[in-house]
Amino acid sequence: MFFANKYINLVNAIKIGFSHKLPMVRVPYNKKLINLLNVFIKVNYIKAYIVHNNLIFVKLYTGLENDINKKKIKHVSKPSIKYTISYKDLAIFTKYDFTVTVILHTSSGIMVHQEAIKKKVGGQVLFILFN
Protein backbone atom coordinates (compact mmCIF):
# COMPACT_ATOMS: atom_id res chain seq x y z
CA MET A 1 0.00 0.00 0.00
CA PHE A 2 1.25 3.49 -0.86
CA PHE A 3 1.00 6.18 1.81
CA ALA A 4 1.39 9.24 -0.47
CA ASN A 5 -0.94 11.46 1.55
CA LYS A 6 1.05 10.88 4.74
CA TYR A 7 4.35 11.51 2.94
CA ILE A 8 3.01 14.69 1.35
CA ASN A 9 1.61 15.91 4.69
CA LEU A 10 5.00 15.32 6.33
CA VAL A 11 6.88 17.24 3.63
CA ASN A 12 4.36 20.09 3.72
CA ALA A 13 4.76 20.37 7.50
CA ILE A 14 8.55 20.50 7.08
CA LYS A 15 8.28 23.13 4.33
CA ILE A 16 6.04 25.29 6.53
CA GLY A 17 8.47 24.86 9.42
CA PHE A 18 11.37 25.99 7.24
CA SER A 19 9.45 28.98 5.89
CA HIS A 20 8.50 30.12 9.41
CA LYS A 21 12.02 29.32 10.73
CA LEU A 22 10.63 26.95 13.36
CA PRO A 23 13.09 24.72 15.24
CA MET A 24 10.66 21.79 15.23
CA VAL A 25 7.41 20.56 13.68
CA ARG A 26 5.17 17.72 14.78
CA VAL A 27 3.20 15.19 12.76
CA PRO A 28 1.11 12.15 13.70
CA TYR A 29 3.11 8.95 14.15
CA ASN A 30 3.23 6.44 11.33
CA LYS A 31 5.78 3.66 10.89
CA LYS A 32 6.19 4.44 7.16
CA LEU A 33 7.08 8.05 7.97
CA ILE A 34 10.00 6.89 10.12
CA ASN A 35 11.61 5.26 7.05
CA LEU A 36 11.22 8.48 5.06
CA LEU A 37 12.60 10.58 7.93
CA ASN A 38 15.68 8.34 8.10
CA VAL A 39 16.30 9.05 4.41
CA PHE A 40 15.81 12.80 5.01
CA ILE A 41 18.48 12.65 7.73
CA LYS A 42 20.89 10.87 5.34
CA VAL A 43 20.53 13.64 2.75
CA ASN A 44 20.71 16.43 5.39
CA TYR A 45 17.19 17.70 4.78
CA ILE A 46 16.34 17.54 8.51
CA LYS A 47 18.44 17.29 11.68
CA ALA A 48 16.68 14.56 13.63
CA TYR A 49 13.34 13.33 14.91
CA ILE A 50 11.88 12.12 18.20
CA VAL A 51 8.83 9.89 18.67
CA HIS A 52 6.72 10.65 21.75
CA ASN A 53 3.05 9.87 22.55
CA ASN A 54 2.01 8.94 18.99
CA LEU A 55 3.61 12.10 17.63
CA ILE A 56 6.80 12.61 15.66
CA PHE A 57 8.74 15.77 16.48
CA VAL A 58 10.99 16.68 13.55
CA LYS A 59 13.99 18.90 14.34
CA LEU A 60 14.73 21.31 11.50
CA TYR A 61 17.76 23.30 10.49
CA THR A 62 17.35 26.91 11.64
CA GLY A 63 19.10 30.23 11.14
CA LEU A 64 22.38 30.02 9.26
CA GLU A 65 22.12 26.21 9.05
CA ASN A 66 18.80 26.62 7.22
CA ASP A 67 20.38 28.89 4.60
CA ILE A 68 23.33 26.53 4.06
CA ASN A 69 21.20 23.37 3.84
CA LYS A 70 18.25 24.94 2.05
CA LYS A 71 17.06 22.35 -0.43
CA LYS A 72 13.97 22.46 -2.57
CA ILE A 73 11.85 19.36 -2.64
CA LYS A 74 9.36 18.38 -5.34
CA HIS A 75 6.54 15.84 -4.98
CA VAL A 76 6.57 13.51 -7.95
CA SER A 77 4.21 10.61 -7.26
CA LYS A 78 0.81 11.56 -5.96
CA PRO A 79 -2.19 9.42 -4.99
CA SER A 80 -3.75 9.94 -8.42
CA ILE A 81 -0.56 9.56 -10.51
CA LYS A 82 2.28 7.21 -9.63
CA TYR A 83 5.56 7.56 -11.51
CA THR A 84 7.90 4.59 -11.59
CA ILE A 85 11.43 4.33 -12.92
CA SER A 86 13.44 1.26 -13.84
CA TYR A 87 16.98 0.64 -12.69
CA LYS A 88 18.39 1.31 -16.17
CA ASP A 89 16.50 4.60 -16.57
CA LEU A 90 17.51 5.68 -13.07
CA ALA A 91 21.18 5.03 -13.83
CA ILE A 92 20.94 7.09 -17.04
CA PHE A 93 18.97 9.90 -15.38
CA THR A 94 21.34 10.35 -12.46
CA LYS A 95 24.47 9.90 -14.59
CA TYR A 96 24.05 13.35 -16.10
CA ASP A 97 22.50 15.39 -13.28
CA PHE A 98 24.52 15.63 -10.06
CA THR A 99 22.43 18.37 -8.46
CA VAL A 100 19.42 16.22 -7.64
CA THR A 101 18.71 13.46 -5.17
CA VAL A 102 15.86 11.12 -6.07
CA ILE A 103 13.95 9.44 -3.23
CA LEU A 104 12.34 6.17 -4.29
CA HIS A 105 9.88 3.69 -2.83
CA THR A 106 11.29 0.31 -3.89
CA SER A 107 10.64 -3.31 -3.04
CA SER A 108 13.53 -2.97 -0.55
CA GLY A 109 12.02 0.10 1.15
CA ILE A 110 12.49 3.83 0.82
CA MET A 111 15.95 4.86 -0.36
CA VAL A 112 17.90 7.43 -2.34
CA HIS A 113 18.83 6.77 -5.95
CA GLN A 114 22.47 5.91 -5.17
CA GLU A 115 21.38 3.00 -2.96
CA ALA A 116 18.84 1.85 -5.56
CA ILE A 117 21.52 1.81 -8.25
CA LYS A 118 23.84 -0.23 -6.00
CA LYS A 119 21.04 -2.73 -5.32
CA LYS A 120 20.00 -2.63 -9.01
CA VAL A 121 16.34 -1.89 -8.29
CA GLY A 122 13.91 0.65 -9.60
CA GLY A 123 10.76 1.88 -7.99
CA GLN A 124 8.21 4.60 -7.50
CA VAL A 125 9.64 8.13 -7.49
CA LEU A 126 8.41 9.90 -4.34
CA PHE A 127 10.43 13.12 -4.21
CA ILE A 128 13.26 14.91 -5.92
CA LEU A 129 15.56 17.10 -3.82
CA PHE A 130 17.31 19.94 -5.63
CA ASN A 131 20.56 21.12 -4.06
N, C-alpha and C positions, 0 to 999 in steps of 0.2 A: 504494500500500500504506500502511496506517495503522500507525504504530509506538506505539500506546497504552501498551504495557507499558514501553517505554523512557522515554516521557514521564512516566508515573506513577512509575517508579523514580527518575528524576531529581528530581521534586518531593518524593518521600518522603525522599530523601537531604538535600535542602535543608531540609525541615521538621525533620528530626532534628538537623541542624547548628544551626538556629536554637534549638531547644529545649535543646541542650547548650551553647549560646553558643560554638560553634566558629568560628574565623576562616575556615575553608576546609573544603570537602568534595570528595571525588573520586568520579568516575563513569567507567565505560568510554566510550571515544570512539565517537561516532556522528555522522555528518554532519547528520542530522535534528535532533539535540539542539542543535547550534550555532545553528540558526535559532530554536529556542525560547529559548535563552539570550540571544540578541540582543534578543528581545522582552522578556524579563525585565529586562534592563538598561534598556530604554526606559521601563518602568513602575516603575523603582526597586525591584524585588523583590530583586535581587542587585547587588553592586558590579561584578564583572568575572569573567572566566574566562581560563584559560591552558590550552592544549593541549600536552601533553608526553608522549612515549612511549605513545601510544594510550590516554592518560588525559586527562580533563578535570578541572582543578582549579577549583572554583567558589569565588570569594571572596565571603563573606557580610558583611552588616552586623553589627557586634558592639557590645556595651555600650549606650551611650546612643543610637547610631545605630539599633540593633536596635529599641529601644522606640519611636523616632520613626517608623521606616519599617515597623513591624510590620503586615503585611497577612495576612489569612487567605485561603487559596486552597482552592477546591473543585474536585475532579475532576467533570466532567460526563459526557463521553463515555468509555466504557470499552470493552474489547475485545468484550464481549457485547452492549452497547447503545450505539448511536451516535446522538447527537442532532444534527440539522442545523437551521439557521435560515436563512430567506430574507432577502434584503436589506430588504424591506419590514417584515418582523417585527422584524428587528434595529434598524431605525430607530425603530420604535414602542417597543420594549423599552427602548432606551437613552435615549429622549427624556424619560422620566419618572423614571429612576433614575440619579443622578449619582454614587452612591457605589460603583459597581461598574465593573470593567474586564473585558470579555469577550475571551478569547483564542480565536481561530478558526483552523481549518485550512481554507484556501480553495484555489481553483484557482491563485491567485497566490502561494501560500505561507502561512506562519504569520504572523498579524498581529493587532493589537488591533482592537476594533470600530470605532473612529474611522476607521482606514485603510480598513476594509472598506466603511464607509458612503461614504467619498470615492470609492472605486473601484466602488461600486454592485455589490458581490458579497456573497453569503451563503456559508455553509460549515458545517463541522462544529464544534460548540462543544467545545473542549478543556477550558478552565478558566475559572473566574470568580474574580477577585480582589476581595475586599471591603476597602475602605479603612477 
